[in-house]
Amino acid sequence: AHSQGEVVACLEKGLVKEAEETDPRIQVSDQCKKAILRVAELSSDDFHLDRHLYFACRDDRERFCENTQAGEGRVYKCLFNHKFEESMSEKCRDALTTRQKLIAQDYKVSYSLAKSCKSDLKKYRCNVENLPRSREARLSYLLMCLESAVHRGRQVSSECQGEMLDYRRMLMEDFSLSPEIILSCRGEIEHHCSGLHRKGRTLHCLMKVVRGEKGNVGLNCQQALQTLIQETDPGADYRIDRALNEACESVIQTACKHIRSGDPMILSCLMEHLYTEKMVEDCEHRLLELQYFISRDWKLDTVLYRKCQGDASRLCHTHGWNETSELMPPGAVFSCLYRHAYRTEEQGRRLSRECRAEVQRILHQRAMDVKLDPALQDKCMIDLGKWCSEKTETGQELECLQDHLDDLVSDCRDIVGNLTELESEDIQIEALLMRACEPIIQTFCHEVADNQIDSGDLMECLIQNKHQKEMNEKCAIGVTHFQLVQMKDFRFSYKFKMACKEDVLKLCPNIKKKVDVVICLSTTVRNDTLQDAKEHRVSLKCRKQLRVEELEMTEDIRLEPELYEACKSDIKNYCQNVPYGNAQIIECLKEIKKQLSTRCHQKVFKLQETEMMDPELDYTLMRVCKQMIKRFCPEADSKNMLQCLKQNKNSEVMDPKCKQMITKRQITQNTDYRLNPVLRKACKADIPKFCQNILNRAKDDTELEGQVISCLKLKYADQRLSPDCEDQIRVIIQESALDYRLDPQLQMHCSEEISSLCAEEAAAQEQTGQVEECLKVNLLKIKTEMCKKEVLNMLKESKADIFVDPVLHTACALDIKHHCAAIPPGRGRQMSCLMEALEDKRVRLQPECKKRLNDRIEMWSYAAKVAPAEGFSDLAMQVMTSPSKNYILSVITVGICVLFLIGLMCGRITKRVTRELKDR
């Protein structure tokens, strides 16, 4: 009997060895095979009947299965469960493995499996008579057939399902039970995975190789692994994969304890906790190795298959669970589903709500790792190696591909483009970004985050709250990265695309980059507004979204590629340590504008021109003055925002930071009339009339350093401007009389004098005209001709209106109220009134006012000597303010009387001569 058992064992080994070799040396005849398998089947009830195994495992049975009753294959199963125990003898382990390999060839060699699944096999026709016995008897065929029934929602007995689970686990645990793996992966096992035979580690090692983490793997081996994963179906129950189960036990106990053991959602729960504190490294590796294969066949995600099989059949023409189609391979089905998941109702057939939710879940999980997206990995393999080989951190690879979008090969570019377009509609796909932004979402965006359909609202909310103090660095970087990627193609901004796609097709065809589309549409809107067009060419919904996009672009210079490219070297030289966000780089460039390279300077000037025409696009002004705008300008139109702030600048409740920012913008406006739209409009006739010579020298995109405004100021002093222009210039003179920095020409020509003669005044926290007064007082000490001229112009301006001389106006405020209240301001009228009061002995002026007036008279008399009058009005004003005014006026009156008498005499003589000529 003993020798008989050994002979049978020898034949069994020959049988399984033949299946594992491509070209077997010894071939077992079909009749012999049947006989061997029949003998194995007959001994399946009681392990005593398999003599070789009985003797090999006698001691092990005592050690591991002492209390297991013989019969119905129970001892076999007990020993199978302990096969990889350290204390299991090697000869018993070999005998058990041979027995398992026979079961893999014919399921009837397992008594319990054949008995438990007999009726189910018949019910679902898994043992069709016309199939060759060798195929339909195979364990893999039985498992696939019955799993297909389970996945279709058919009833399979719990005993049979329990047996199936055991044998699926057995196949996952020991790769050597699958002849296809041995045949196809022999080289890979020897090269990469030798010595890891136990507990499914070899299989996971092969999976790791397939993922590309340990060299390359042959196509046949990859296919054999994919088939084995389908046969064992660990996606339905994580416990089938022993290596994963052991590695992830602690994570499941903490992160997924709310889900019942064996539920397919455990795998999903583990994916949700990938790269979190709760995840452990070993579990992470095993999980990604398995998910790599699950992601390549949509049927292997049990929940997805259950919820989407109807939609897949309707929309993607799929067949049964264990049937494949060349037209729609398993890997293409998910791509088909997600294309339909994000269709609008107008675009036609959509997924059911529950299937769409599953597709979103899968997308969220796949975004964790590019290797979980088969199409992306397949088409972008070369680009990943070329551009992103150093990007090894989580989620960096996709970001890297997005950054290099224009450099990618066309197939990869299309895949990355489609994925980015999808993200713009549902940013929650970006699971890592969502995790980083969780605090911000909970605090500021929870309402939009709870929506079933995102439609780009969540990202818009994150962008708007990017600079909240609760924002963390990871989230801010992620949001900014997404904004930068959006600039590459206007399709990547879902809300913008949906609002403006018809307008883009009509007005901006063939333009792809978002920034160019924004410029094209903005220009159209501006032209329609300027020309008072009856109907805007850009639709209202597009104009609203366009505004959102324009405002978002002002926050970071990198969102304006032309400006960024032009100023890259300047940023490196002057603003290297300045952060990009909150428009800080743009502000830095504005402050050192004179030092910038020509191209950058021109772009910054153009930007300022746009911001001054539409102050809402001035991000820094809007941010710093946000509360003051709410207080002083709630009703103001966005175009008039700066004007409104300027009017309220000196209010007692004005925020100092906002006031400082308004002053900065005024300084900028006064460098060039083109940066002051209100002045430009009010003086459009006066500028070419009086300042044409300056315009002739002007360039389109560089400042005139306040020359035009200086020219208009002189004409204001001469009282030659139109009323609207005069009002605007008066405001500018009044403002610059209080703060010398608002007068670019004075600052430019008198910089040395200010630092030497008026340093203390210039350093004052609050500018109230001290520097101007200092320069006037020190007029005789000024050596530079151009500076002297500027100070003389100031004196000339103050004659025209006392309001533009704040020191004198403050000193004489009471006297104006008492003696000149009835006199309207402007055109030098109140100044003349005060001069007359000074001459009048009966009027007593305030001492300070009297002193300041006498100082001004001295200054004006000196100015008259240094700068002779340029015109009649100038001469008249000089006479009126001269200390010898009465004497001069008397002389002029006598002169006029003499001229009148001479004219009268000449008139009488010419009359007489005419009469005499007539009488002749």
Secondary structure, 3 states (H helix, E strand, C coil): CHHHHHHHHHHHHHHHHHHCCCCCCCCCCHHHHHHHHHHHHHCCCCHHHCHHHHHHCHHHHHHHCCCCCCCCCHHHHHHHHCCCCCCCCHHHHHHHHHHHHHHHHCHHHCHHHHHHCHHHHHHCCCCCCCCCHHHHCCHHHHHHHHHHHHHCCCCCCHHHHHHHHHHHHHHHHCHHHCHHHHHHHHHHHHHHCCCCCHHHHHHHHHHHHHCCCCCCCCHHHHHHHHHHHHHHCCCCCHHHCHHHHHHHHHHHHHHCCCCCCCCCHHHHHHHHCCCCCCCCHHHHHHHHHHHHHHCCCHHHCHHHHHHHHHHHHHHHCCCCCCCCCCCCCHHHHHHHHHHHHCCCHHHCCCCCHHHHHHHHHHHHHHCCCHHHCHHHHHHHHHHHHHHCCCCCCCCHHHHHHHHCHHHCCHHHHHHHHHHHHHHHHCHHHCHHHHHHCHHHHHHHCHHHHCCCCCCCHHHHHHHHCCCCCCCCHHHHHHHHHHHHHHCCCHHHCHHHHHHHHHHHHHHCCCCCCHHHHHHHHHHHHHHHHHCCCCCCCCCHHHHHHHHHHHHHHCCCHHHCHHHHHHHHHHHHHHCCCCCCHHHHHHHHHHHCHHHCCHHHHHHHHHHHHHHHHCHHHCHHHHHHCHHHHHHHCCCCCHHHHHHHHHHCCCCCCCCHHHHHHHHHHHHHHHHCHHHCHHHHHHCCCHHHHHCHHHHHHCCCCCCCCCHHHHHHHHHHHCCCCCHHHHHHHHHHHHHHHHCHHHCHHHHHHCHHHHHHHCHHHHCCCCCCCHHHHHHHHCHHHCCCHHHHHHHHHHHHHHHHCHHHCHHHHHHCHHHHHHHCCCCCCCCCHHHHHHHHHHHCCCCCCCHHHHHHHHHHHHHHHHHHHHCCCCCHHHHHHHHHCCCCHHHHHHHHHHHHHHHHHHHHHHHHHHHHHHHHHHHC
